[in-house]
Amino acid sequence: MLQRFSYLSIFILLSSLLLLDYGWLNYSAVIDDRSGDWLLEKNANRRAASTDIVIVDIDQKSLETMNEVAGSWPWPRAIHAELLSAIAAHQPKAIVFDVLFNEPDTFRADSDQLFRDTVLQQQNIYLPSTLLVDGIGARLADLPAIYGLKKMPQAKPDARAPLLLPLVLPPETWRGGLINFKKDPDGIGRHYWIFAETQGWRLPSLPSRLATDFNWPQPQGNDIRINWLQAHKHISYSDLYFDFNREKPQRPADELKNKIVLIGTAAPGLQDLRPTPLSANFPGVEILATAIDNLQNGDWLQTPARGYFAPLGLALMGLLFLGFQHKINTLYLGGALLLMTLAGLAIFWFGLSRNQYWSIASASVWAWVYYWLAALFAYLAEKAQREQAINLFGRFLDQRVVKQLVAQGEIHSSQQAESRELTVLFSDIRGFTTLSETRTPEYIVSLLNRYFSQQVEIIFRHGGTLDKFIGDAIMAFWGAPMNDSEHARHAVAAAIEMSAALVKFKTELTDLGADFDIGIGLHTGPAVVGFIGSDARLDYTIIGDSVNLASRIEGLTKGISRVLVSDATRLACDQHFAFVPHGSFHVKGREQEVELFEPRLNS
């Protein structure tokens, strides 16, 4: 299964999904938004609100303290008329209501009339309206010019829109715009309308109308991404109302002079709280104030299209692909990606200080997705390679040793053939042919299995590698696949123990004991070791003259000694054993005679 995948195929798959995401589906946009929310909340703490904007807050305190003079909410509009007259006396730049006046108060008509008369006397009052989702509504062509409606070339003459207009007041006072809450797909308010377009007619928002009247800069699009601030100055509605009604007001006479005064509510009971990046219950009047502040100072967040950041995600994944392809340590790659992610956050933070909103978070997430998938692939591939190595080398080495060596990275299934200094051991049963002729095949197989199991256990215990069984012979070597500087010593120790074990084994054979014996020959020298064979069958084995010489030495043991070693083997470990010389012998394939020795344990 793993062979069907590669780092490249993962890269191609994720790159395709990334392009779909940025070009069409936008399913990772929520990552940009949520990460941006966190940073915008931090950024708001370093941005002071404009002192030109003041909120007259119908707060919980006002609802309670005004109860005696105004009753429960909604208050008689004469109350607003009184406050409006008092605020106007302070010469504010604009008075902006964040309270709808779309339904007449049928029980207090005189109160509504006083409010109408008061509004008519002022030229800087801005009134809110909202655009509903459904309904028939007013004919847009009939709205007064002061509303600020803009007719586009494709506008339908008879178009209607379900608007909540300030119908309590005369049309000539309808200066203002929309205050609709603009929420993203996840329900969070991050933008504010500049205008809403319906059937070719553009309806301005309340902040946009102020920007038009005061010649503030405005964006080209239909909304802005809000650049959040610290809270604006709030004055309790009741504090202002009661102070204005004192014989000698105590508040500064110029407190509201040249200010943009917003009248709205932050009281929880009046349910004008909205989810924003700063809070799940953020006052609607503060959202309006922030949008006005952004337009006044021209510091709303410039937001390039998300598609501009797709190459960043592709580049990060491409770098990771090259890293994995070149087998760079996975932890190093993860550390590098973490540093790049932190650098991305720093760049994002820097951009916010320049009123830029760069959607780079999802590009980093795409890179992390590639990293984790590639890391998983690398882990599974390495695990499969280790298991393959264990299965391969487990035929030649002790399973416990194999697992340890594989874990340490000393051996692997793709190990290349190489030349090494090794000690080779050949062991052969003498008189095996005679034994085969006098016993049943079942008995001979059982005998060989018991003998081989005992001898192989000794070889493994001394760190040897089992090369193969050749009929009744055993071929083993020391010094590969793991490096062993004392391979000759370990091989000779194993041969001596194999000889001693044979003595015990022969006592169990009763009548066969006298005929059953072995010869063991050892030689130390260079040999080529590695996986040799065909694609269908590979064996970890050794080839070379040293192998042939060890086999020849084993053939010379009969009548001399059960174990014989070459002079090269003796020189490699003579400080650990006693060696009895047995003279020089001519060996087939060699011009010079070979000097042989019998190893014994030091007494």
QUIHU-V379267 format. One record per pair of residues at least 4 apart in sequence whose ideal C-beta (glycine too) atoms are under 7 Angstrom apart, sorted by sequence separation. I is the first residue (numbers start at 0). J is the second residue. D is the distance in whole Angstrom. If there is no record, write none. Layout:
{{I | J | D} {I | J | D}}
This chain:
{{4 | 8 | 5} {6 | 10 | 6} {7 | 11 | 6} {8 | 12 | 6} {9 | 13 | 6} {10 | 14 | 6} {11 | 15 | 6} {12 | 16 | 7} {13 | 17 | 6} {14 | 18 | 6} {15 | 19 | 7} {16 | 20 | 6} {17 | 21 | 6} {18 | 22 | 5} {19 | 23 | 6} {20 | 24 | 5} {28 | 32 | 6} {29 | 33 | 6} {30 | 34 | 6} {31 | 35 | 6} {32 | 36 | 6} {34 | 38 | 7} {35 | 39 | 6} {36 | 40 | 6} {37 | 41 | 7} {38 | 42 | 6} {39 | 43 | 6} {42 | 46 | 6} {48 | 52 | 7} {57 | 61 | 5} {59 | 63 | 6} {60 | 64 | 6} {61 | 65 | 5} {65 | 69 | 5} {66 | 70 | 7} {70 | 74 | 7} {74 | 78 | 5} {76 | 80 | 6} {77 | 81 | 7} {78 | 82 | 7} {79 | 83 | 6} {80 | 84 | 7} {81 | 85 | 7} {82 | 86 | 6} {83 | 87 | 6} {84 | 88 | 7} {104 | 108 | 7} {107 | 111 | 7} {108 | 112 | 6} {109 | 113 | 7} {110 | 114 | 7} {111 | 115 | 6} {112 | 116 | 6} {113 | 117 | 6} {114 | 118 | 6} {115 | 119 | 6} {116 | 120 | 7} {137 | 141 | 6} {142 | 146 | 5} {150 | 154 | 5} {154 | 158 | 7} {168 | 172 | 5} {182 | 186 | 5} {183 | 187 | 5} {196 | 200 | 7} {203 | 207 | 4} {205 | 209 | 7} {206 | 210 | 6} {207 | 211 | 6} {208 | 212 | 6} {209 | 213 | 6} {234 | 238 | 6} {235 | 239 | 7} {236 | 240 | 6} {237 | 241 | 6} {238 | 242 | 6} {239 | 243 | 6} {240 | 244 | 7} {241 | 245 | 7} {245 | 249 | 7} {250 | 254 | 5} {277 | 281 | 6} {281 | 285 | 6} {283 | 287 | 7} {284 | 288 | 6} {285 | 289 | 6} {286 | 290 | 7} {287 | 291 | 6} {288 | 292 | 6} {289 | 293 | 6} {290 | 294 | 7} {291 | 295 | 6} {292 | 296 | 6} {303 | 307 | 5} {308 | 312 | 7} {309 | 313 | 6} {310 | 314 | 6} {311 | 315 | 6} {312 | 316 | 6} {313 | 317 | 6} {314 | 318 | 6} {315 | 319 | 7} {316 | 320 | 6} {317 | 321 | 7} {318 | 322 | 6} {319 | 323 | 6} {320 | 324 | 6} {321 | 325 | 6} {327 | 331 | 6} {328 | 332 | 7} {329 | 333 | 6} {330 | 334 | 6} {331 | 335 | 6} {332 | 336 | 6} {333 | 337 | 6} {334 | 338 | 7} {335 | 339 | 6} {336 | 340 | 6} {337 | 341 | 6} {338 | 342 | 6} {339 | 343 | 6} {340 | 344 | 7} {341 | 345 | 7} {342 | 346 | 6} {343 | 347 | 6} {344 | 348 | 6} {345 | 349 | 6} {346 | 350 | 6} {347 | 351 | 7} {349 | 353 | 7} {351 | 355 | 7} {359 | 363 | 6} {360 | 364 | 6} {361 | 365 | 6} {362 | 366 | 7} {363 | 367 | 6} {364 | 368 | 6} {365 | 369 | 7} {366 | 370 | 6} {367 | 371 | 6} {368 | 372 | 6} {369 | 373 | 6} {370 | 374 | 6} {371 | 375 | 6} {372 | 376 | 6} {373 | 377 | 6} {374 | 378 | 6} {375 | 379 | 6} {376 | 380 | 6} {377 | 381 | 6} {378 | 382 | 6} {379 | 383 | 6} {380 | 384 | 6} {381 | 385 | 6} {382 | 386 | 6} {383 | 387 | 6} {384 | 388 | 6} {385 | 389 | 6} {386 | 390 | 6} {387 | 391 | 6} {388 | 392 | 6} {389 | 393 | 5} {392 | 396 | 5} {396 | 400 | 5} {397 | 401 | 7} {398 | 402 | 6} {399 | 403 | 7} {400 | 404 | 6} {401 | 405 | 6} {402 | 406 | 6} {403 | 407 | 6} {410 | 414 | 6} {430 | 434 | 6} {431 | 435 | 6} {432 | 436 | 7} {433 | 437 | 7} {434 | 438 | 6} {438 | 442 | 4} {440 | 444 | 6} {441 | 445 | 6} {442 | 446 | 6} {443 | 447 | 6} {444 | 448 | 6} {445 | 449 | 7} {446 | 450 | 6} {447 | 451 | 6} {448 | 452 | 6} {449 | 453 | 7} {450 | 454 | 6} {451 | 455 | 6} {452 | 456 | 6} {453 | 457 | 7} {454 | 458 | 7} {455 | 459 | 6} {456 | 460 | 6} {457 | 461 | 7} {459 | 463 | 7} {485 | 489 | 6} {486 | 490 | 6} {487 | 491 | 6} {488 | 492 | 6} {489 | 493 | 6} {490 | 494 | 6} {491 | 495 | 6} {492 | 496 | 6} {493 | 497 | 6} {494 | 498 | 7} {495 | 499 | 7} {496 | 500 | 6} {497 | 501 | 7} {500 | 504 | 6} {501 | 505 | 6} {508 | 512 | 4} {511 | 515 | 5} {532 | 536 | 5} {542 | 546 | 6} {544 | 548 | 6} {545 | 549 | 6} {546 | 550 | 7} {547 | 551 | 6} {548 | 552 | 6} {549 | 553 | 7} {550 | 554 | 7} {551 | 555 | 7} {555 | 559 | 6} {556 | 560 | 6} {559 | 563 | 6} {564 | 568 | 4} {566 | 570 | 6} {567 | 571 | 7} {568 | 572 | 7} {569 | 573 | 5} {572 | 576 | 6} {589 | 593 | 7} {4 | 9 | 7} {19 | 24 | 5} {20 | 25 | 7} {57 | 62 | 7} {66 | 71 | 7} {69 | 74 | 4} {86 | 91 | 6} {137 | 142 | 7} {168 | 173 | 7} {182 | 187 | 6} {196 | 201 | 5} {197 | 202 | 7} {203 | 208 | 5} {210 | 215 | 4} {218 | 223 | 6} {234 | 239 | 5} {243 | 248 | 6} {255 | 260 | 6} {264 | 269 | 5} {267 | 272 | 6} {274 | 279 | 5} {281 | 286 | 6} {293 | 298 | 6} {294 | 299 | 7} {322 | 327 | 4} {327 | 332 | 6} {350 | 355 | 4} {393 | 398 | 5} {396 | 401 | 5} {404 | 409 | 4} {405 | 410 | 6} {438 | 443 | 5} {458 | 463 | 4} {468 | 473 | 6} {469 | 474 | 6} {478 | 483 | 5} {532 | 537 | 4} {541 | 546 | 6} {556 | 561 | 6} {564 | 569 | 6} {573 | 578 | 6} {20 | 26 | 6} {69 | 75 | 6} {104 | 110 | 6} {118 | 124 | 6} {142 | 148 | 5} {182 | 188 | 5} {183 | 189 | 6} {242 | 248 | 5} {275 | 281 | 4} {293 | 299 | 4} {350 | 356 | 7} {404 | 410 | 5} {477 | 483 | 6} {483 | 489 | 7} {506 | 512 | 6} {532 | 538 | 5} {20 | 27 | 5} {104 | 111 | 5} {181 | 188 | 6} {194 | 201 | 5} {195 | 202 | 5} {210 | 217 | 5} {242 | 249 | 6} {264 | 271 | 5} {350 | 357 | 5} {458 | 465 | 6} {467 | 474 | 5} {505 | 512 | 4} {508 | 515 | 6} {530 | 537 | 4} {531 | 538 | 6} {556 | 563 | 5} {585 | 592 | 5} {586 | 593 | 5} {86 | 94 | 6} {103 | 111 | 6} {165 | 173 | 6} {180 | 188 | 6} {194 | 202 | 6} {203 | 211 | 7} {242 | 250 | 5} {272 | 280 | 4} {273 | 281 | 5} {393 | 401 | 5} {435 | 443 | 6} {466 | 474 | 4} {478 | 486 | 4} {530 | 538 | 7} {555 | 563 | 6} {584 | 592 | 6} {65 | 74 | 7} {69 | 78 | 5} {139 | 148 | 6} {164 | 173 | 7} {181 | 190 | 5} {194 | 203 | 5} {272 | 281 | 6} {323 | 332 | 7} {392 | 401 | 5} {434 | 443 | 7} {466 | 475 | 6} {477 | 486 | 4} {530 | 539 | 6} {531 | 540 | 5} {569 | 578 | 5} {583 | 592 | 4} {584 | 593 | 6} {62 | 72 | 6} {181 | 191 | 6} {194 | 204 | 6} {207 | 217 | 6} {272 | 282 | 6} {273 | 283 | 6} {322 | 332 | 5} {347 | 357 | 6} {455 | 465 | 6} {465 | 475 | 5} {466 | 476 | 6} {505 | 515 | 6} {583 | 593 | 7} {83 | 94 | 7} {181 | 192 | 5} {193 | 204 | 6} {271 | 282 | 7} {272 | 283 | 7} {275 | 286 | 7} {346 | 357 | 7} {464 | 475 | 6} {531 | 542 | 7} {552 | 563 | 5} {583 | 594 | 5} {584 | 595 | 6} {192 | 204 | 4} {271 | 283 | 4} {347 | 359 | 6} {389 | 401 | 5} {463 | 475 | 5} {464 | 476 | 5} {477 | 489 | 5} {179 | 192 | 6} {191 | 204 | 7} {194 | 207 | 6} {271 | 284 | 7} {273 | 286 | 6} {319 | 332 | 6} {346 | 359 | 7} {389 | 402 | 6} {463 | 476 | 7} {477 | 490 | 4} {528 | 541 | 5} {552 | 565 | 6} {193 | 207 | 5} {463 | 477 | 5} {527 | 541 | 7} {581 | 595 | 5} {177 | 192 | 6} {191 | 206 | 6} {462 | 477 | 6} {464 | 479 | 6} {526 | 541 | 4} {527 | 542 | 5} {581 | 596 | 7} {140 | 156 | 6} {179 | 195 | 7} {343 | 359 | 5} {389 | 405 | 6} {464 | 480 | 7} {501 | 517 | 6} {526 | 542 | 7} {527 | 543 | 5} {580 | 596 | 5} {581 | 597 | 6} {265 | 282 | 4} {319 | 336 | 7} {388 | 405 | 5} {451 | 468 | 7} {458 | 475 | 5} {526 | 543 | 4} {548 | 565 | 7} {579 | 596 | 6} {177 | 195 | 6} {392 | 410 | 6} {525 | 543 | 6} {563 | 581 | 7} {578 | 596 | 4} {579 | 597 | 4} {138 | 157 | 7} {139 | 158 | 5} {265 | 284 | 6} {454 | 473 | 6} {526 | 545 | 5} {578 | 597 | 7} {139 | 159 | 7} {263 | 283 | 7} {264 | 284 | 6} {265 | 285 | 7} {343 | 363 | 5} {385 | 405 | 5} {525 | 545 | 6} {526 | 546 | 6} {578 | 598 | 6} {579 | 599 | 6} {138 | 159 | 5} {139 | 160 | 6} {263 | 284 | 3} {391 | 412 | 6} {462 | 483 | 6} {498 | 519 | 7} {524 | 545 | 4} {560 | 581 | 6} {137 | 159 | 6} {388 | 410 | 6} {451 | 473 | 7} {497 | 519 | 6} {559 | 581 | 5} {576 | 598 | 5} {577 | 599 | 5} {136 | 159 | 5} {137 | 160 | 7} {261 | 284 | 6} {340 | 363 | 5} {388 | 411 | 5} {522 | 545 | 6} {576 | 599 | 6} {135 | 159 | 6} {136 | 160 | 5} {193 | 217 | 6} {263 | 287 | 7} {315 | 339 | 7} {388 | 412 | 4} {447 | 471 | 6} {576 | 600 | 7} {577 | 601 | 5} {136 | 161 | 4} {137 | 162 | 6} {177 | 202 | 6} {193 | 218 | 6} {196 | 221 | 7} {387 | 412 | 4} {494 | 519 | 5} {576 | 601 | 6} {100 | 126 | 7} {135 | 161 | 7} {136 | 162 | 5} {145 | 171 | 6} {261 | 287 | 6} {463 | 489 | 7} {522 | 548 | 5} {94 | 121 | 7} {134 | 161 | 3} {137 | 164 | 7} {143 | 170 | 4} {146 | 173 | 5} {176 | 203 | 4} {177 | 204 | 5} {178 | 205 | 5} {193 | 220 | 7} {194 | 221 | 5} {261 | 288 | 5} {384 | 411 | 6} {462 | 489 | 5} {463 | 490 | 7} {494 | 521 | 6} {522 | 549 | 4} {569 | 596 | 5} {76 | 104 | 6} {99 | 127 | 6} {133 | 161 | 6} {143 | 171 | 6} {145 | 173 | 6} {176 | 204 | 5} {177 | 205 | 6} {193 | 221 | 5} {384 | 412 | 6} {426 | 454 | 7} {461 | 489 | 5} {521 | 549 | 6} {565 | 593 | 6} {566 | 594 | 5} {75 | 104 | 7} {94 | 123 | 6} {96 | 125 | 7} {145 | 174 | 5} {147 | 176 | 6} {176 | 205 | 4} {192 | 221 | 7} {193 | 222 | 6} {520 | 549 | 5} {555 | 584 | 6} {93 | 123 | 5} {94 | 124 | 5} {95 | 125 | 4} {96 | 126 | 6} {97 | 127 | 6} {99 | 129 | 7} {130 | 160 | 6} {131 | 161 | 4} {143 | 173 | 6} {175 | 205 | 6} {192 | 222 | 5} {193 | 223 | 6} {336 | 366 | 6} {463 | 493 | 6} {491 | 521 | 6} {520 | 550 | 7} {522 | 552 | 6} {565 | 595 | 7} {566 | 596 | 7} {92 | 123 | 7} {96 | 127 | 6} {130 | 161 | 7} {176 | 207 | 6} {191 | 222 | 6} {336 | 367 | 7} {461 | 492 | 6} {490 | 521 | 6} {521 | 552 | 7} {75 | 107 | 5} {93 | 125 | 6} {130 | 162 | 6} {131 | 163 | 7} {176 | 208 | 4} {190 | 222 | 4} {191 | 223 | 6} {259 | 291 | 6} {461 | 493 | 4} {520 | 552 | 3} {563 | 595 | 5} {564 | 596 | 5} {77 | 110 | 4} {80 | 113 | 5} {84 | 117 | 6} {175 | 208 | 6} {190 | 223 | 6} {520 | 553 | 3} {563 | 596 | 7} {76 | 110 | 5} {80 | 114 | 4} {83 | 117 | 5} {87 | 121 | 5} {128 | 162 | 6} {129 | 163 | 5} {190 | 224 | 5} {191 | 225 | 6} {336 | 370 | 6} {519 | 553 | 6} {563 | 597 | 6} {564 | 598 | 6} {75 | 110 | 4} {76 | 111 | 5} {79 | 114 | 6} {128 | 163 | 6} {189 | 224 | 6} {190 | 225 | 6} {458 | 493 | 6} {518 | 553 | 5} {551 | 586 | 5} {562 | 597 | 6} {77 | 113 | 5} {128 | 164 | 5} {189 | 225 | 6} {457 | 493 | 6} {487 | 523 | 5} {520 | 556 | 6} {551 | 587 | 6} {562 | 598 | 6} {77 | 114 | 6} {80 | 117 | 4} {128 | 165 | 7} {160 | 197 | 5} {333 | 370 | 6} {519 | 556 | 7} {560 | 597 | 4} {76 | 114 | 4} {332 | 370 | 7} {518 | 556 | 3} {548 | 586 | 7} {126 | 165 | 4} {158 | 197 | 7} {457 | 496 | 5} {518 | 557 | 6} {158 | 198 | 4} {431 | 471 | 4} {457 | 497 | 5} {555 | 595 | 7} {158 | 199 | 7} {181 | 222 | 6} {547 | 588 | 6} {126 | 168 | 7} {158 | 200 | 6} {519 | 561 | 6} {523 | 565 | 7} {155 | 198 | 5} {428 | 471 | 4} {454 | 497 | 5} {457 | 500 | 6} {518 | 561 | 6} {519 | 562 | 4} {520 | 563 | 6} {521 | 564 | 4} {522 | 565 | 4} {524 | 567 | 6} {552 | 595 | 6} {154 | 198 | 7} {155 | 199 | 6} {427 | 471 | 7} {517 | 561 | 7} {521 | 565 | 7} {523 | 567 | 4} {154 | 199 | 3} {329 | 374 | 5} {427 | 472 | 4} {522 | 567 | 6} {523 | 568 | 4} {126 | 172 | 7} {153 | 199 | 4} {154 | 200 | 5} {426 | 472 | 6} {522 | 568 | 6} {126 | 173 | 6} {128 | 175 | 6} {130 | 177 | 6} {315 | 362 | 7} {319 | 366 | 6} {425 | 472 | 6} {426 | 473 | 4} {453 | 500 | 6} {521 | 568 | 5} {124 | 172 | 7} {126 | 174 | 7} {127 | 175 | 6} {128 | 176 | 7} {129 | 177 | 6} {151 | 199 | 5} {311 | 359 | 6} {315 | 363 | 7} {329 | 377 | 6} {523 | 571 | 5} {125 | 174 | 6} {126 | 175 | 4} {128 | 177 | 6} {129 | 178 | 6} {130 | 179 | 6} {151 | 200 | 7} {227 | 276 | 6} {308 | 357 | 7} {316 | 365 | 6} {425 | 474 | 6} {479 | 528 | 4} {118 | 168 | 6} {119 | 169 | 7} {124 | 174 | 7} {125 | 175 | 5} {129 | 179 | 5} {150 | 200 | 6} {151 | 201 | 6} {227 | 277 | 6} {308 | 358 | 5} {312 | 362 | 4} {316 | 366 | 6} {319 | 369 | 5} {323 | 373 | 5} {127 | 178 | 4} {308 | 359 | 5} {311 | 362 | 4} {315 | 366 | 4} {319 | 370 | 6} {424 | 475 | 5} {453 | 504 | 6} {148 | 200 | 6} {149 | 201 | 4} {424 | 476 | 7} {115 | 168 | 6} {119 | 172 | 6} {301 | 354 | 6} {305 | 358 | 5} {312 | 365 | 4} {316 | 369 | 4} {423 | 476 | 5} {115 | 169 | 6} {118 | 172 | 5} {148 | 202 | 6} {231 | 285 | 7} {300 | 354 | 6} {301 | 355 | 5} {302 | 356 | 4} {303 | 357 | 7} {308 | 362 | 5} {312 | 366 | 6} {319 | 373 | 6} {323 | 377 | 6} {422 | 476 | 6} {450 | 504 | 6} {230 | 285 | 6} {300 | 355 | 7} {301 | 356 | 7} {421 | 476 | 5} {422 | 477 | 5} {111 | 167 | 6} {147 | 203 | 5} {298 | 354 | 5} {300 | 356 | 4} {421 | 477 | 7} {422 | 478 | 6} {231 | 288 | 5} {421 | 478 | 4} {420 | 478 | 6} {421 | 479 | 6} {419 | 478 | 6} {419 | 479 | 5} {139 | 200 | 5} {147 | 208 | 5} {228 | 289 | 6} {101 | 163 | 4} {227 | 289 | 6} {397 | 459 | 4} {101 | 164 | 6} {396 | 459 | 7} {498 | 561 | 5} {99 | 163 | 6} {101 | 165 | 6} {103 | 167 | 5} {147 | 211 | 7} {225 | 289 | 6} {228 | 292 | 6} {422 | 486 | 5} {498 | 562 | 5} {100 | 165 | 4} {101 | 166 | 5} {130 | 195 | 6} {225 | 290 | 6} {421 | 486 | 6} {422 | 487 | 5} {476 | 541 | 6} {414 | 480 | 6} {424 | 490 | 6} {100 | 167 | 4} {226 | 293 | 5} {495 | 562 | 7} {100 | 168 | 6} {225 | 293 | 6} {396 | 464 | 6} {422 | 490 | 4} {494 | 562 | 5} {395 | 464 | 5} {223 | 293 | 6} {395 | 465 | 5} {410 | 480 | 4} {424 | 494 | 6} {395 | 466 | 7} {410 | 481 | 7} {426 | 497 | 7} {467 | 538 | 7} {130 | 202 | 6} {226 | 298 | 6} {409 | 481 | 5} {226 | 299 | 5} {467 | 540 | 7} {491 | 564 | 6} {225 | 299 | 7} {226 | 300 | 5} {466 | 540 | 5} {224 | 299 | 6} {466 | 541 | 6} {223 | 299 | 4} {224 | 300 | 4} {217 | 294 | 7} {404 | 481 | 5} {434 | 511 | 7} {491 | 568 | 7} {127 | 205 | 6} {224 | 302 | 5} {215 | 294 | 5} {125 | 205 | 6} {215 | 295 | 6} {434 | 514 | 7} {97 | 178 | 6} {206 | 287 | 7} {216 | 297 | 4} {218 | 299 | 7} {433 | 514 | 7} {487 | 568 | 5} {491 | 572 | 6} {205 | 287 | 7} {209 | 291 | 6} {215 | 297 | 7} {125 | 208 | 6} {125 | 209 | 7} {206 | 290 | 4} {210 | 294 | 4} {430 | 514 | 5} {487 | 571 | 3} {488 | 572 | 4} {188 | 273 | 5} {206 | 291 | 5} {487 | 572 | 4} {491 | 576 | 6} {188 | 274 | 6} {187 | 274 | 5} {188 | 275 | 5} {189 | 276 | 6} {429 | 516 | 5} {488 | 575 | 5} {186 | 274 | 6} {187 | 275 | 6} {206 | 294 | 5} {392 | 480 | 7} {429 | 517 | 6} {187 | 276 | 7} {428 | 517 | 5} {429 | 518 | 6} {427 | 517 | 6} {426 | 517 | 6} {427 | 518 | 6} {180 | 273 | 5} {426 | 519 | 5} {424 | 519 | 6} {425 | 520 | 5} {424 | 521 | 5} {188 | 286 | 6} {423 | 521 | 7} {191 | 290 | 4} {422 | 521 | 6} {423 | 522 | 6} {422 | 523 | 5} {180 | 283 | 7} {423 | 526 | 7} {495 | 598 | 6} {494 | 598 | 7} {420 | 525 | 6} {421 | 526 | 5} {495 | 600 | 6} {418 | 525 | 6} {419 | 526 | 7} {421 | 528 | 7} {491 | 598 | 5} {178 | 287 | 6} {418 | 527 | 5} {419 | 528 | 6} {95 | 205 | 7} {416 | 527 | 6} {417 | 528 | 7} {416 | 528 | 7} {417 | 529 | 6} {416 | 529 | 3} {415 | 529 | 6} {416 | 530 | 7} {414 | 529 | 6} {416 | 531 | 7} {93 | 209 | 6} {414 | 530 | 7} {423 | 541 | 7} {421 | 541 | 6} {423 | 545 | 6} {423 | 546 | 5} {421 | 545 | 7} {425 | 549 | 5} {424 | 549 | 7} {425 | 550 | 5} {423 | 549 | 4} {427 | 553 | 6} {426 | 553 | 7} {226 | 354 | 6} {425 | 553 | 4} {429 | 557 | 6} {224 | 356 | 6} {395 | 539 | 5} {422 | 568 | 6} {392 | 539 | 7} {391 | 539 | 7} {32 | 183 | 6} {36 | 187 | 7} {32 | 185 | 7} {32 | 187 | 7} {29 | 185 | 6} {32 | 189 | 7} {82 | 239 | 7} {82 | 240 | 5} {85 | 243 | 4} {82 | 243 | 7} {89 | 253 | 7} {91 | 255 | 5} {95 | 259 | 6} {97 | 261 | 6} {98 | 262 | 6} {89 | 254 | 7} {91 | 256 | 7} {92 | 257 | 5} {95 | 260 | 7} {97 | 262 | 6} {98 | 263 | 6} {89 | 255 | 4} {90 | 256 | 5} {91 | 257 | 7} {92 | 258 | 6} {93 | 259 | 5} {94 | 260 | 5} {95 | 261 | 5} {96 | 262 | 5} {97 | 263 | 3} {89 | 256 | 5} {90 | 257 | 7} {91 | 258 | 5} {92 | 259 | 5} {91 | 259 | 7} {86 | 255 | 6} {91 | 260 | 5} {65 | 237 | 5} {64 | 237 | 4} {61 | 235 | 6} {86 | 260 | 6} {60 | 235 | 5} {61 | 236 | 4} {65 | 240 | 7} {61 | 237 | 4} {54 | 231 | 5} {56 | 233 | 5} {58 | 235 | 6} {60 | 237 | 6} {53 | 231 | 7} {54 | 232 | 7} {56 | 234 | 7} {58 | 236 | 7} {52 | 231 | 5} {53 | 232 | 5} {54 | 233 | 5} {55 | 234 | 5} {56 | 235 | 6} {57 | 236 | 5} {48 | 228 | 5} {56 | 236 | 6} {47 | 228 | 7} {48 | 229 | 5} {53 | 234 | 6} {55 | 236 | 5} {46 | 228 | 5} {47 | 229 | 6} {48 | 230 | 6} {46 | 229 | 6} {48 | 231 | 4} {43 | 227 | 4} {55 | 239 | 6} {43 | 228 | 6} {44 | 229 | 7} {43 | 229 | 6} {97 | 283 | 7} {97 | 284 | 5} {39 | 227 | 5} {97 | 287 | 5} {72 | 269 | 7} {53 | 255 | 6} {62 | 266 | 6} {53 | 258 | 5} {55 | 260 | 6} {52 | 258 | 7} {55 | 261 | 7} {57 | 263 | 7} {62 | 268 | 7} {51 | 258 | 6} {52 | 259 | 5} {53 | 260 | 5} {54 | 261 | 5} {55 | 262 | 5} {57 | 264 | 4} {58 | 265 | 6} {59 | 266 | 5} {51 | 259 | 6} {56 | 264 | 7} {58 | 266 | 5} {59 | 267 | 7} {52 | 261 | 7} {54 | 263 | 7} {56 | 265 | 5} {57 | 266 | 6} {59 | 268 | 7} {57 | 269 | 7} {54 | 284 | 6} {43 | 277 | 6} {54 | 288 | 6} {40 | 276 | 6} {52 | 288 | 5} {39 | 276 | 5} {40 | 277 | 6} {52 | 291 | 6} {36 | 276 | 4} {52 | 292 | 6} {49 | 292 | 5} {48 | 292 | 6} {51 | 295 | 7} {49 | 295 | 6} {49 | 296 | 7} {31 | 305 | 7} {28 | 305 | 6} {25 | 305 | 7} {21 | 305 | 6} {22 | 306 | 6} {21 | 306 | 5} {21 | 309 | 4} {18 | 309 | 7} {17 | 309 | 6} {17 | 312 | 5} {17 | 313 | 7} {14 | 313 | 6} {14 | 316 | 7} {13 | 316 | 6} {10 | 316 | 6} {38 | 347 | 6} {42 | 351 | 5} {10 | 320 | 5} {38 | 348 | 6} {7 | 320 | 7} {38 | 351 | 6} {6 | 320 | 5} {6 | 323 | 5} {6 | 324 | 5} {35 | 356 | 6} {34 | 360 | 4} {31 | 358 | 4} {31 | 360 | 5} {30 | 360 | 5} {31 | 361 | 5} {30 | 361 | 4} {27 | 361 | 4} {30 | 364 | 5} {27 | 364 | 6} {17 | 365 | 5} {13 | 365 | 7} {13 | 368 | 6} {13 | 369 | 5} {10 | 369 | 7} {9 | 369 | 6} {9 | 372 | 5} {9 | 373 | 6} {6 | 373 | 5} {9 | 376 | 6} {6 | 376 | 7} {4 | 376 | 6} {1 | 379 | 6} {1 | 380 | 6} {1 | 383 | 6}}
